[in-house]
Amino acid sequence: MELARALPFPVNLWQVQNVFYEQLGRSTRSRRMSAEQPPDASRWAAELARVGETLLFTPEALNLVFHSTAAD
């Protein structure tokens, strides 16, 4: 993703953004439903946030996904 952004021509990553957001939502919901959080949960969240920011998701949007308490 970083390489695609560094190219001298525009690269449209909307499909990648859509897949990322869909997977992020699925992963977050399944983790919320799990009684136990894996020991590396904070590292996992930080890595997903880094990927999301690379895909131009705002930190606020990622925060809503990570900390949402709404029923899905």
PDB file of N, CA, C, O and CB in Angstrom:
ATOM      1  N   MET A   1       0.816  -1.178   0.000  1.00  0.00           N
ATOM      2  CA  MET A   1       0.000   0.000   0.000  1.00  0.00           C
ATOM      3  C   MET A   1       0.867   1.251   0.000  1.00  0.00           C
ATOM      4  O   MET A   1       0.577   2.219  -0.704  1.00  0.00           O
ATOM      5  CB  MET A   1      -0.932  -0.008   1.190  1.00  0.00           C
ATOM      6  N   GLU A   2       1.923   1.224   0.788  1.00  0.00           N
ATOM      7  CA  GLU A   2       2.818   2.379   0.811  1.00  0.00           C
ATOM      8  C   GLU A   2       3.494   2.558  -0.542  1.00  0.00           C
ATOM      9  O   GLU A   2       3.673   3.685  -1.004  1.00  0.00           O
ATOM     10  CB  GLU A   2       3.875   2.224   1.917  1.00  0.00           C
ATOM     11  N   LEU A   3       3.868   1.454  -1.175  1.00  0.00           N
ATOM     12  CA  LEU A   3       4.477   1.512  -2.507  1.00  0.00           C
ATOM     13  C   LEU A   3       3.484   2.096  -3.517  1.00  0.00           C
ATOM     14  O   LEU A   3       3.857   2.929  -4.343  1.00  0.00           O
ATOM     15  CB  LEU A   3       4.940   0.101  -2.958  1.00  0.00           C
ATOM     16  N   ALA A   4       2.235   1.666  -3.453  1.00  0.00           N
ATOM     17  CA  ALA A   4       1.227   2.181  -4.384  1.00  0.00           C
ATOM     18  C   ALA A   4       1.057   3.688  -4.217  1.00  0.00           C
ATOM     19  O   ALA A   4       0.871   4.399  -5.205  1.00  0.00           O
ATOM     20  CB  ALA A   4      -0.123   1.468  -4.169  1.00  0.00           C
ATOM     21  N   ARG A   5       1.119   4.178  -2.999  1.00  0.00           N
ATOM     22  CA  ARG A   5       0.985   5.616  -2.753  1.00  0.00           C
ATOM     23  C   ARG A   5       2.213   6.396  -3.225  1.00  0.00           C
ATOM     24  O   ARG A   5       2.118   7.589  -3.510  1.00  0.00           O
ATOM     25  CB  ARG A   5       0.751   5.873  -1.268  1.00  0.00           C
ATOM     26  N   ALA A   6       3.363   5.727  -3.308  1.00  0.00           N
ATOM     27  CA  ALA A   6       4.604   6.396  -3.706  1.00  0.00           C
ATOM     28  C   ALA A   6       4.773   6.467  -5.226  1.00  0.00           C
ATOM     29  O   ALA A   6       5.675   7.152  -5.707  1.00  0.00           O
ATOM     30  CB  ALA A   6       5.794   5.678  -3.096  1.00  0.00           C
ATOM     31  N   LEU A   7       3.936   5.782  -5.978  1.00  0.00           N
ATOM     32  CA  LEU A   7       4.060   5.790  -7.436  1.00  0.00           C
ATOM     33  C   LEU A   7       3.785   7.189  -7.991  1.00  0.00           C
ATOM     34  O   LEU A   7       3.042   7.961  -7.384  1.00  0.00           O
ATOM     35  CB  LEU A   7       3.094   4.763  -8.066  1.00  0.00           C
ATOM     36  N   PRO A   8       4.377   7.517  -9.136  1.00  0.00           N
ATOM     37  CA  PRO A   8       4.205   8.860  -9.700  1.00  0.00           C
ATOM     38  C   PRO A   8       2.864   9.076 -10.406  1.00  0.00           C
ATOM     39  O   PRO A   8       2.675  10.090 -11.077  1.00  0.00           O
ATOM     40  CB  PRO A   8       5.314   9.136 -10.667  1.00  0.00           C
ATOM     41  N   PHE A   9       1.953   8.149 -10.263  1.00  0.00           N
ATOM     42  CA  PHE A   9       0.619   8.283 -10.840  1.00  0.00           C
ATOM     43  C   PHE A   9      -0.395   7.828  -9.793  1.00  0.00           C
ATOM     44  O   PHE A   9      -0.053   7.058  -8.895  1.00  0.00           O
ATOM     45  CB  PHE A   9       0.481   7.451 -12.169  1.00  0.00           C
ATOM     46  N   PRO A  10      -1.631   8.293  -9.901  1.00  0.00           N
ATOM     47  CA  PRO A  10      -2.626   7.928  -8.890  1.00  0.00           C
ATOM     48  C   PRO A  10      -3.020   6.456  -8.973  1.00  0.00           C
ATOM     49  O   PRO A  10      -3.167   5.896 -10.060  1.00  0.00           O
ATOM     50  CB  PRO A  10      -3.865   8.798  -9.040  1.00  0.00           C
ATOM     51  N   VAL A  11      -3.183   5.851  -7.816  1.00  0.00           N
ATOM     52  CA  VAL A  11      -3.646   4.464  -7.726  1.00  0.00           C
ATOM     53  C   VAL A  11      -4.917   4.483  -6.885  1.00  0.00           C
ATOM     54  O   VAL A  11      -4.923   4.988  -5.763  1.00  0.00           O
ATOM     55  CB  VAL A  11      -2.541   3.507  -7.097  1.00  0.00           C
ATOM     56  N   ASN A  12      -5.981   3.935  -7.434  1.00  0.00           N
ATOM     57  CA  ASN A  12      -7.258   3.912  -6.732  1.00  0.00           C
ATOM     58  C   ASN A  12      -7.322   2.654  -5.876  1.00  0.00           C
ATOM     59  O   ASN A  12      -7.319   1.538  -6.395  1.00  0.00           O
ATOM     60  CB  ASN A  12      -8.452   3.968  -7.731  1.00  0.00           C
ATOM     61  N   LEU A  13      -7.379   2.841  -4.572  1.00  0.00           N
ATOM     62  CA  LEU A  13      -7.403   1.713  -3.646  1.00  0.00           C
ATOM     63  C   LEU A  13      -8.780   1.495  -3.025  1.00  0.00           C
ATOM     64  O   LEU A  13      -8.882   0.901  -1.951  1.00  0.00           O
ATOM     65  CB  LEU A  13      -6.380   1.925  -2.554  1.00  0.00           C
ATOM     66  N   TRP A  14      -9.831   1.962  -3.676  1.00  0.00           N
ATOM     67  CA  TRP A  14     -11.146   1.869  -3.051  1.00  0.00           C
ATOM     68  C   TRP A  14     -11.575   0.434  -2.802  1.00  0.00           C
ATOM     69  O   TRP A  14     -12.220   0.158  -1.790  1.00  0.00           O
ATOM     70  CB  TRP A  14     -12.171   2.558  -3.907  1.00  0.00           C
ATOM     71  N   GLN A  15     -11.234  -0.499  -3.704  1.00  0.00           N
ATOM     72  CA  GLN A  15     -11.607  -1.901  -3.477  1.00  0.00           C
ATOM     73  C   GLN A  15     -10.859  -2.455  -2.268  1.00  0.00           C
ATOM     74  O   GLN A  15     -11.434  -3.181  -1.457  1.00  0.00           O
ATOM     75  CB  GLN A  15     -11.309  -2.760  -4.733  1.00  0.00           C
ATOM     76  N   VAL A  16      -9.586  -2.117  -2.149  1.00  0.00           N
ATOM     77  CA  VAL A  16      -8.792  -2.563  -1.005  1.00  0.00           C
ATOM     78  C   VAL A  16      -9.364  -1.962   0.277  1.00  0.00           C
ATOM     79  O   VAL A  16      -9.447  -2.647   1.297  1.00  0.00           O
ATOM     80  CB  VAL A  16      -7.298  -2.167  -1.177  1.00  0.00           C
ATOM     81  N   GLN A  17      -9.755  -0.699   0.237  1.00  0.00           N
ATOM     82  CA  GLN A  17     -10.352  -0.052   1.403  1.00  0.00           C
ATOM     83  C   GLN A  17     -11.651  -0.750   1.809  1.00  0.00           C
ATOM     84  O   GLN A  17     -11.900  -0.963   2.996  1.00  0.00           O
ATOM     85  CB  GLN A  17     -10.617   1.435   1.113  1.00  0.00           C
ATOM     86  N   ASN A  18     -12.467  -1.101   0.836  1.00  0.00           N
ATOM     87  CA  ASN A  18     -13.724  -1.791   1.134  1.00  0.00           C
ATOM     88  C   ASN A  18     -13.491  -3.159   1.754  1.00  0.00           C
ATOM     89  O   ASN A  18     -14.166  -3.525   2.716  1.00  0.00           O
ATOM     90  CB  ASN A  18     -14.553  -1.939  -0.128  1.00  0.00           C
ATOM     91  N   VAL A  19     -12.551  -3.913   1.220  1.00  0.00           N
ATOM     92  CA  VAL A  19     -12.235  -5.238   1.764  1.00  0.00           C
ATOM     93  C   VAL A  19     -11.668  -5.098   3.178  1.00  0.00           C
ATOM     94  O   VAL A  19     -12.035  -5.856   4.076  1.00  0.00           O
ATOM     95  CB  VAL A  19     -11.226  -5.986   0.845  1.00  0.00           C
ATOM     96  N   PHE A  20     -10.777  -4.131   3.371  1.00  0.00           N
ATOM     97  CA  PHE A  20     -10.198  -3.905   4.699  1.00  0.00           C
ATOM     98  C   PHE A  20     -11.296  -3.593   5.704  1.00  0.00           C
ATOM     99  O   PHE A  20     -11.329  -4.182   6.784  1.00  0.00           O
ATOM    100  CB  PHE A  20      -9.165  -2.757   4.660  1.00  0.00           C
ATOM    101  N   TYR A  21     -12.190  -2.683   5.367  1.00  0.00           N
ATOM    102  CA  TYR A  21     -13.234  -2.278   6.302  1.00  0.00           C
ATOM    103  C   TYR A  21     -14.168  -3.446   6.623  1.00  0.00           C
ATOM    104  O   TYR A  21     -14.571  -3.624   7.773  1.00  0.00           O
ATOM    105  CB  TYR A  21     -14.034  -1.105   5.729  1.00  0.00           C
ATOM    106  N   GLU A  22     -14.508  -4.237   5.611  1.00  0.00           N
ATOM    107  CA  GLU A  22     -15.373  -5.400   5.823  1.00  0.00           C
ATOM    108  C   GLU A  22     -14.700  -6.406   6.763  1.00  0.00           C
ATOM    109  O   GLU A  22     -15.327  -6.898   7.701  1.00  0.00           O
ATOM    110  CB  GLU A  22     -15.714  -6.073   4.472  1.00  0.00           C
ATOM    111  N   GLN A  23     -13.436  -6.705   6.511  1.00  0.00           N
ATOM    112  CA  GLN A  23     -12.715  -7.655   7.360  1.00  0.00           C
ATOM    113  C   GLN A  23     -12.510  -7.109   8.766  1.00  0.00           C
ATOM    114  O   GLN A  23     -12.599  -7.850   9.745  1.00  0.00           O
ATOM    115  CB  GLN A  23     -11.368  -8.000   6.740  1.00  0.00           C
ATOM    116  N   LEU A  24     -12.236  -5.817   8.863  1.00  0.00           N
ATOM    117  CA  LEU A  24     -12.070  -5.189  10.164  1.00  0.00           C
ATOM    118  C   LEU A  24     -13.347  -5.321  10.990  1.00  0.00           C
ATOM    119  O   LEU A  24     -13.297  -5.640  12.178  1.00  0.00           O
ATOM    120  CB  LEU A  24     -11.688  -3.712  10.000  1.00  0.00           C
ATOM    121  N   GLY A  25     -14.474  -5.078  10.361  1.00  0.00           N
ATOM    122  CA  GLY A  25     -15.756  -5.215  11.054  1.00  0.00           C
ATOM    123  C   GLY A  25     -16.006  -6.640  11.504  1.00  0.00           C
ATOM    124  O   GLY A  25     -16.447  -6.859  12.632  1.00  0.00           O
ATOM    125  N   ARG A  26     -15.737  -7.605  10.653  1.00  0.00           N
ATOM    126  CA  ARG A  26     -15.917  -9.018  11.019  1.00  0.00           C
ATOM    127  C   ARG A  26     -15.007  -9.409  12.171  1.00  0.00           C
ATOM    128  O   ARG A  26     -15.450 -10.041  13.131  1.00  0.00           O
ATOM    129  CB  ARG A  26     -15.645  -9.924   9.813  1.00  0.00           C
ATOM    130  N   SER A  27     -13.752  -9.041  12.080  1.00  0.00           N
ATOM    131  CA  SER A  27     -12.788  -9.382  13.124  1.00  0.00           C
ATOM    132  C   SER A  27     -13.158  -8.742  14.452  1.00  0.00           C
ATOM    133  O   SER A  27     -13.075  -9.375  15.504  1.00  0.00           O
ATOM    134  CB  SER A  27     -11.387  -8.950  12.713  1.00  0.00           C
ATOM    135  N   THR A  28     -13.562  -7.492  14.392  1.00  0.00           N
ATOM    136  CA  THR A  28     -13.922  -6.774  15.614  1.00  0.00           C
ATOM    137  C   THR A  28     -15.158  -7.379  16.253  1.00  0.00           C
ATOM    138  O   THR A  28     -15.206  -7.534  17.473  1.00  0.00           O
ATOM    139  CB  THR A  28     -14.157  -5.292  15.319  1.00  0.00           C
ATOM    140  N   ARG A  29     -16.166  -7.727  15.450  1.00  0.00           N
ATOM    141  CA  ARG A  29     -17.378  -8.351  15.993  1.00  0.00           C
ATOM    142  C   ARG A  29     -17.058  -9.693  16.625  1.00  0.00           C
ATOM    143  O   ARG A  29     -17.555  -9.994  17.710  1.00  0.00           O
ATOM    144  CB  ARG A  29     -18.433  -8.527  14.895  1.00  0.00           C
ATOM    145  N   SER A  30     -16.247 -10.498  15.977  1.00  0.00           N
ATOM    146  CA  SER A  30     -15.942 -11.819  16.531  1.00  0.00           C
ATOM    147  C   SER A  30     -15.127 -11.698  17.818  1.00  0.00           C
ATOM    148  O   SER A  30     -15.296 -12.500  18.736  1.00  0.00           O
ATOM    149  CB  SER A  30     -15.180 -12.669  15.501  1.00  0.00           C
ATOM    150  N   ARG A  31     -14.243 -10.699  17.888  1.00  0.00           N
ATOM    151  CA  ARG A  31     -13.476 -10.489  19.113  1.00  0.00           C
ATOM    152  C   ARG A  31     -14.381 -10.008  20.237  1.00  0.00           C
ATOM    153  O   ARG A  31     -14.192 -10.400  21.388  1.00  0.00           O
ATOM    154  CB  ARG A  31     -12.347  -9.482  18.875  1.00  0.00           C
ATOM    155  N   ARG A  32     -15.367  -9.159  19.921  1.00  0.00           N
ATOM    156  CA  ARG A  32     -16.304  -8.675  20.935  1.00  0.00           C
ATOM    157  C   ARG A  32     -17.146  -9.808  21.492  1.00  0.00           C
ATOM    158  O   ARG A  32     -17.475  -9.810  22.678  1.00  0.00           O
ATOM    159  CB  ARG A  32     -17.207  -7.595  20.355  1.00  0.00           C
ATOM    160  N   MET A  33     -17.499 -10.774  20.646  1.00  0.00           N
ATOM    161  CA  MET A  33     -18.342 -11.881  21.076  1.00  0.00           C
ATOM    162  C   MET A  33     -17.551 -12.920  21.857  1.00  0.00           C
ATOM    163  O   MET A  33     -18.136 -13.720  22.587  1.00  0.00           O
ATOM    164  CB  MET A  33     -19.006 -12.530  19.877  1.00  0.00           C
ATOM    165  N   SER A  34     -16.240 -12.920  21.716  1.00  0.00           N
ATOM    166  CA  SER A  34     -15.394 -13.870  22.417  1.00  0.00           C
ATOM    167  C   SER A  34     -15.254 -13.451  23.880  1.00  0.00           C
ATOM    168  O   SER A  34     -15.084 -12.270  24.183  1.00  0.00           O
ATOM    169  CB  SER A  34     -14.008 -13.972  21.740  1.00  0.00           C
ATOM    170  N   ALA A  35     -15.325 -14.414  24.770  1.00  0.00           N
ATOM    171  CA  ALA A  35     -15.206 -14.121  26.206  1.00  0.00           C
ATOM    172  C   ALA A  35     -13.779 -13.720  26.571  1.00  0.00           C
ATOM    173  O   ALA A  35     -13.577 -12.899  27.467  1.00  0.00           O
ATOM    174  CB  ALA A  35     -15.638 -15.341  27.040  1.00  0.00           C
ATOM    175  N   GLU A  36     -12.802 -14.284  25.895  1.00  0.00           N
ATOM    176  CA  GLU A  36     -11.406 -14.001  26.205  1.00  0.00           C
ATOM    177  C   GLU A  36     -10.762 -13.221  25.076  1.00  0.00           C
ATOM    178  O   GLU A  36     -10.993 -13.495  23.899  1.00  0.00           O
ATOM    179  CB  GLU A  36     -10.634 -15.297  26.463  1.00  0.00           C
ATOM    180  N   GLN A  37      -9.955 -12.248  25.452  1.00  0.00           N
ATOM    181  CA  GLN A  37      -9.189 -11.493  24.466  1.00  0.00           C
ATOM    182  C   GLN A  37      -7.807 -12.135  24.348  1.00  0.00           C
ATOM    183  O   GLN A  37      -7.200 -12.487  25.359  1.00  0.00           O
ATOM    184  CB  GLN A  37      -9.079  -9.976  24.864  1.00  0.00           C
ATOM    185  N   PRO A  38      -7.313 -12.287  23.133  1.00  0.00           N
ATOM    186  CA  PRO A  38      -5.972 -12.860  22.980  1.00  0.00           C
ATOM    187  C   PRO A  38      -4.932 -11.953  23.640  1.00  0.00           C
ATOM    188  O   PRO A  38      -5.130 -10.742  23.729  1.00  0.00           O
ATOM    189  CB  PRO A  38      -5.633 -13.067  21.480  1.00  0.00           C
ATOM    190  N   PRO A  39      -3.818 -12.542  24.103  1.00  0.00           N
ATOM    191  CA  PRO A  39      -2.804 -11.742  24.794  1.00  0.00           C
ATOM    192  C   PRO A  39      -2.187 -10.649  23.928  1.00  0.00           C
ATOM    193  O   PRO A  39      -1.688  -9.656  24.458  1.00  0.00           O
ATOM    194  CB  PRO A  39      -1.718 -12.639  25.296  1.00  0.00           C
ATOM    195  N   ASP A  40      -2.211 -10.812  22.621  1.00  0.00           N
ATOM    196  CA  ASP A  40      -1.623  -9.812  21.723  1.00  0.00           C
ATOM    197  C   ASP A  40      -2.679  -8.887  21.114  1.00  0.00           C
ATOM    198  O   ASP A  40      -2.455  -8.316  20.047  1.00  0.00           O
ATOM    199  CB  ASP A  40      -0.847 -10.506  20.608  1.00  0.00           C
ATOM    200  N   ALA A  41      -3.820  -8.733  21.775  1.00  0.00           N
ATOM    201  CA  ALA A  41      -4.932  -7.938  21.226  1.00  0.00           C
ATOM    202  C   ALA A  41      -4.533  -6.490  20.978  1.00  0.00           C
ATOM    203  O   ALA A  41      -4.918  -5.918  19.959  1.00  0.00           O
ATOM    204  CB  ALA A  41      -6.128  -7.981  22.172  1.00  0.00           C
ATOM    205  N   SER A  42      -3.780  -5.892  21.874  1.00  0.00           N
ATOM    206  CA  SER A  42      -3.410  -4.481  21.673  1.00  0.00           C
ATOM    207  C   SER A  42      -2.446  -4.333  20.500  1.00  0.00           C
ATOM    208  O   SER A  42      -2.512  -3.347  19.766  1.00  0.00           O
ATOM    209  CB  SER A  42      -2.775  -3.900  22.953  1.00  0.00           C
ATOM    210  N   ARG A  43      -1.555  -5.301  20.319  1.00  0.00           N
ATOM    211  CA  ARG A  43      -0.640  -5.262  19.168  1.00  0.00           C
ATOM    212  C   ARG A  43      -1.421  -5.441  17.868  1.00  0.00           C
ATOM    213  O   ARG A  43      -1.138  -4.782  16.868  1.00  0.00           O
ATOM    214  CB  ARG A  43       0.451  -6.360  19.294  1.00  0.00           C
ATOM    215  N   TRP A  44      -2.398  -6.331  17.893  1.00  0.00           N
ATOM    216  CA  TRP A  44      -3.246  -6.578  16.728  1.00  0.00           C
ATOM    217  C   TRP A  44      -4.006  -5.306  16.362  1.00  0.00           C
ATOM    218  O   TRP A  44      -4.066  -4.934  15.190  1.00  0.00           O
ATOM    219  CB  TRP A  44      -4.234  -7.741  17.001  1.00  0.00           C
ATOM    220  N   ALA A  45      -4.582  -4.640  17.355  1.00  0.00           N
ATOM    221  CA  ALA A  45      -5.336  -3.412  17.108  1.00  0.00           C
ATOM    222  C   ALA A  45      -4.429  -2.315  16.564  1.00  0.00           C
ATOM    223  O   ALA A  45      -4.825  -1.580  15.660  1.00  0.00           O
ATOM    224  CB  ALA A  45      -6.023  -2.937  18.392  1.00  0.00           C
ATOM    225  N   ALA A  46      -3.226  -2.197  17.099  1.00  0.00           N
ATOM    226  CA  ALA A  46      -2.287  -1.173  16.630  1.00  0.00           C
ATOM    227  C   ALA A  46      -1.882  -1.430  15.176  1.00  0.00           C
ATOM    228  O   ALA A  46      -1.769  -0.491  14.388  1.00  0.00           O
ATOM    229  CB  ALA A  46      -1.035  -1.137  17.531  1.00  0.00           C
ATOM    230  N   GLU A  47      -1.668  -2.678  14.827  1.00  0.00           N
ATOM    231  CA  GLU A  47      -1.289  -3.011  13.446  1.00  0.00           C
ATOM    232  C   GLU A  47      -2.443  -2.731  12.484  1.00  0.00           C
ATOM    233  O   GLU A  47      -2.233  -2.193  11.397  1.00  0.00           O
ATOM    234  CB  GLU A  47      -0.861  -4.493  13.344  1.00  0.00           C
ATOM    235  N   LEU A  48      -3.656  -3.095  12.883  1.00  0.00           N
ATOM    236  CA  LEU A  48      -4.816  -2.793  12.037  1.00  0.00           C
ATOM    237  C   LEU A  48      -5.002  -1.288  11.872  1.00  0.00           C
ATOM    238  O   LEU A  48      -5.341  -0.814  10.788  1.00  0.00           O
ATOM    239  CB  LEU A  48      -6.088  -3.415  12.631  1.00  0.00           C
ATOM    240  N   ALA A  49      -4.782  -0.551  12.936  1.00  0.00           N
ATOM    241  CA  ALA A  49      -4.893   0.913  12.854  1.00  0.00           C
ATOM    242  C   ALA A  49      -3.857   1.469  11.888  1.00  0.00           C
ATOM    243  O   ALA A  49      -4.156   2.383  11.120  1.00  0.00           O
ATOM    244  CB  ALA A  49      -4.720   1.555  14.250  1.00  0.00           C
ATOM    245  N   ARG A  50      -2.640   0.927  11.918  1.00  0.00           N
ATOM    246  CA  ARG A  50      -1.590   1.384  11.001  1.00  0.00           C
ATOM    247  C   ARG A  50      -1.978   1.110   9.544  1.00  0.00           C
ATOM    248  O   ARG A  50      -1.800   1.963   8.675  1.00  0.00           O
ATOM    249  CB  ARG A  50      -0.249   0.694  11.331  1.00  0.00           C
ATOM    250  N   VAL A  51      -2.507  -0.083   9.293  1.00  0.00           N
ATOM    251  CA  VAL A  51      -2.948  -0.418   7.933  1.00  0.00           C
ATOM    252  C   VAL A  51      -4.106   0.497   7.521  1.00  0.00           C
ATOM    253  O   VAL A  51      -4.140   0.997   6.396  1.00  0.00           O
ATOM    254  CB  VAL A  51      -3.380  -1.915   7.844  1.00  0.00           C
ATOM    255  N   GLY A  52      -5.043   0.711   8.435  1.00  0.00           N
ATOM    256  CA  GLY A  52      -6.171   1.588   8.138  1.00  0.00           C
ATOM    257  C   GLY A  52      -5.735   2.999   7.819  1.00  0.00           C
ATOM    258  O   GLY A  52      -6.264   3.619   6.897  1.00  0.00           O
ATOM    259  N   GLU A  53      -4.778   3.514   8.570  1.00  0.00           N
ATOM    260  CA  GLU A  53      -4.279   4.866   8.299  1.00  0.00           C
ATOM    261  C   GLU A  53      -3.560   4.918   6.955  1.00  0.00           C
ATOM    262  O   GLU A  53      -3.642   5.923   6.249  1.00  0.00           O
ATOM    263  CB  GLU A  53      -3.333   5.328   9.423  1.00  0.00           C
ATOM    264  N   THR A  54      -2.851   3.838   6.593  1.00  0.00           N
ATOM    265  CA  THR A  54      -2.197   3.776   5.290  1.00  0.00           C
ATOM    266  C   THR A  54      -3.242   3.822   4.173  1.00  0.00           C
ATOM    267  O   THR A  54      -3.001   4.370   3.097  1.00  0.00           O
ATOM    268  CB  THR A  54      -1.337   2.498   5.174  1.00  0.00           C
ATOM    269  N   LEU A  55      -4.403   3.233   4.454  1.00  0.00           N
ATOM    270  CA  LEU A  55      -5.498   3.249   3.476  1.00  0.00           C
ATOM    271  C   LEU A  55      -6.350   4.514   3.584  1.00  0.00           C
ATOM    272  O   LEU A  55      -7.410   4.610   2.965  1.00  0.00           O
ATOM    273  CB  LEU A  55      -6.381   2.019   3.662  1.00  0.00           C
ATOM    274  N   LEU A  56      -5.884   5.477   4.367  1.00  0.00           N
ATOM    275  CA  LEU A  56      -6.510   6.789   4.529  1.00  0.00           C
ATOM    276  C   LEU A  56      -7.814   6.767   5.327  1.00  0.00           C
ATOM    277  O   LEU A  56      -8.669   7.634   5.147  1.00  0.00           O
ATOM    278  CB  LEU A  56      -6.773   7.378   3.185  1.00  0.00           C
ATOM    279  N   PHE A  57      -7.966   5.773   6.209  1.00  0.00           N
ATOM    280  CA  PHE A  57      -9.059   5.810   7.171  1.00  0.00           C
ATOM    281  C   PHE A  57      -8.631   6.774   8.261  1.00  0.00           C
ATOM    282  O   PHE A  57      -7.472   6.760   8.678  1.00  0.00           O
ATOM    283  CB  PHE A  57      -9.394   4.376   7.750  1.00  0.00           C
ATOM    284  N   THR A  58      -9.533   7.600   8.724  1.00  0.00           N
ATOM    285  CA  THR A  58      -9.185   8.533   9.789  1.00  0.00           C
ATOM    286  C   THR A  58      -9.074   7.772  11.107  1.00  0.00           C
ATOM    287  O   THR A  58      -9.751   6.761  11.296  1.00  0.00           O
ATOM    288  CB  THR A  58     -10.237   9.672   9.895  1.00  0.00           C
ATOM    289  N   PRO A  59      -8.234   8.244  12.014  1.00  0.00           N
ATOM    290  CA  PRO A  59      -8.159   7.596  13.336  1.00  0.00           C
ATOM    291  C   PRO A  59      -9.522   7.559  14.026  1.00  0.00           C
ATOM    292  O   PRO A  59      -9.819   6.607  14.748  1.00  0.00           O
ATOM    293  CB  PRO A  59      -7.148   8.328  14.231  1.00  0.00           C
ATOM    294  N   GLU A  60     -10.357   8.583  13.814  1.00  0.00           N
ATOM    295  CA  GLU A  60     -11.681   8.606  14.431  1.00  0.00           C
ATOM    296  C   GLU A  60     -12.549   7.457  13.905  1.00  0.00           C
ATOM    297  O   GLU A  60     -13.264   6.817  14.677  1.00  0.00           O
ATOM    298  CB  GLU A  60     -12.371   9.958  14.169  1.00  0.00           C
ATOM    299  N   ALA A  61     -12.489   7.197  12.612  1.00  0.00           N
ATOM    300  CA  ALA A  61     -13.279   6.105  12.030  1.00  0.00           C
ATOM    301  C   ALA A  61     -12.809   4.760  12.568  1.00  0.00           C
ATOM    302  O   ALA A  61     -13.629   3.894  12.875  1.00  0.00           O
ATOM    303  CB  ALA A  61     -13.183   6.122  10.490  1.00  0.00           C
ATOM    304  N   LEU A  62     -11.504   4.581  12.685  1.00  0.00           N
ATOM    305  CA  LEU A  62     -10.977   3.327  13.221  1.00  0.00           C
ATOM    306  C   LEU A  62     -11.346   3.181  14.687  1.00  0.00           C
ATOM    307  O   LEU A  62     -11.655   2.079  15.141  1.00  0.00           O
ATOM    308  CB  LEU A  62      -9.454   3.258  13.048  1.00  0.00           C
ATOM    309  N   ASN A  63     -11.317   4.266  15.422  1.00  0.00           N
ATOM    310  CA  ASN A  63     -11.672   4.236  16.837  1.00  0.00           C
ATOM    311  C   ASN A  63     -13.122   3.797  17.020  1.00  0.00           C
ATOM    312  O   ASN A  63     -13.431   3.052  17.949  1.00  0.00           O
ATOM    313  CB  ASN A  63     -11.449   5.613  17.477  1.00  0.00           C
ATOM    314  N   LEU A  64     -14.006   4.250  16.148  1.00  0.00           N
ATOM    315  CA  LEU A  64     -15.410   3.837  16.225  1.00  0.00           C
ATOM    316  C   LEU A  64     -15.549   2.333  16.038  1.00  0.00           C
ATOM    317  O   LEU A  64     -16.343   1.690  16.724  1.00  0.00           O
ATOM    318  CB  LEU A  64     -16.245   4.574  15.174  1.00  0.00           C
ATOM    319  N   VAL A  65     -14.785   1.773  15.118  1.00  0.00           N
ATOM    320  CA  VAL A  65     -14.861   0.326  14.872  1.00  0.00           C
ATOM    321  C   VAL A  65     -14.285  -0.435  16.053  1.00  0.00           C
ATOM    322  O   VAL A  65     -14.884  -1.413  16.502  1.00  0.00           O
ATOM    323  CB  VAL A  65     -14.111  -0.055  13.573  1.00  0.00           C
ATOM    324  N   PHE A  66     -13.136  -0.012  16.567  1.00  0.00           N
ATOM    325  CA  PHE A  66     -12.483  -0.726  17.657  1.00  0.00           C
ATOM    326  C   PHE A  66     -13.269  -0.644  18.958  1.00  0.00           C
ATOM    327  O   PHE A  66     -13.268  -1.597  19.738  1.00  0.00           O
ATOM    328  CB  PHE A  66     -11.095  -0.182  17.869  1.00  0.00           C
ATOM    329  N   HIS A  67     -13.941   0.479  19.205  1.00  0.00           N
ATOM    330  CA  HIS A  67     -14.556   0.684  20.512  1.00  0.00           C
ATOM    331  C   HIS A  67     -16.074   0.787  20.467  1.00  0.00           C
ATOM    332  O   HIS A  67     -16.697   1.204  21.443  1.00  0.00           O
ATOM    333  CB  HIS A  67     -14.001   1.916  21.135  1.00  0.00           C
ATOM    334  N   SER A  68     -16.662   0.419  19.362  1.00  0.00           N
ATOM    335  CA  SER A  68     -18.118   0.479  19.239  1.00  0.00           C
ATOM    336  C   SER A  68     -18.759  -0.523  20.184  1.00  0.00           C
ATOM    337  O   SER A  68     -18.296  -1.655  20.319  1.00  0.00           O
ATOM    338  CB  SER A  68     -18.561   0.208  17.786  1.00  0.00           C
ATOM    339  N   THR A  69     -19.829  -0.090  20.835  1.00  0.00           N
ATOM    340  CA  THR A  69     -20.561  -0.989  21.716  1.00  0.00           C
ATOM    341  C   THR A  69     -21.934  -1.311  21.166  1.00  0.00           C
ATOM    342  O   THR A  69     -22.724  -2.005  21.807  1.00  0.00           O
ATOM    343  CB  THR A  69     -20.689  -0.386  23.096  1.00  0.00           C
ATOM    344  N   ALA A  70     -22.218  -0.805  19.973  1.00  0.00           N
ATOM    345  CA  ALA A  70     -23.518  -1.058  19.364  1.00  0.00           C
ATOM    346  C   ALA A  70     -23.624  -2.510  18.931  1.00  0.00           C
ATOM    347  O   ALA A  70     -22.636  -3.108  18.505  1.00  0.00           O
ATOM    348  CB  ALA A  70     -23.747  -0.125  18.168  1.00  0.00           C
ATOM    349  N   ALA A  71     -24.800  -3.072  19.035  1.00  0.00           N
ATOM    350  CA  ALA A  71     -25.022  -4.438  18.578  1.00  0.00           C
ATOM    351  C   ALA A  71     -25.013  -4.463  17.063  1.00  0.00           C
ATOM    352  O   ALA A  71     -25.625  -3.615  16.414  1.00  0.00           O
ATOM    353  CB  ALA A  71     -26.351  -5.002  19.127  1.00  0.00           C
ATOM    354  N   ASP A  72     -24.313  -5.447  16.503  1.00  0.00           N
ATOM    355  CA  ASP A  72     -24.216  -5.566  15.044  1.00  0.00           C
ATOM    356  C   ASP A  72     -25.196  -6.603  14.533  1.00  0.00           C
ATOM    357  O   ASP A  72     -25.265  -6.848  13.329  1.00  0.00           O
ATOM    358  CB  ASP A  72     -22.784  -5.934  14.617  1.00  0.00           C
TER     359      ASP A  72
END
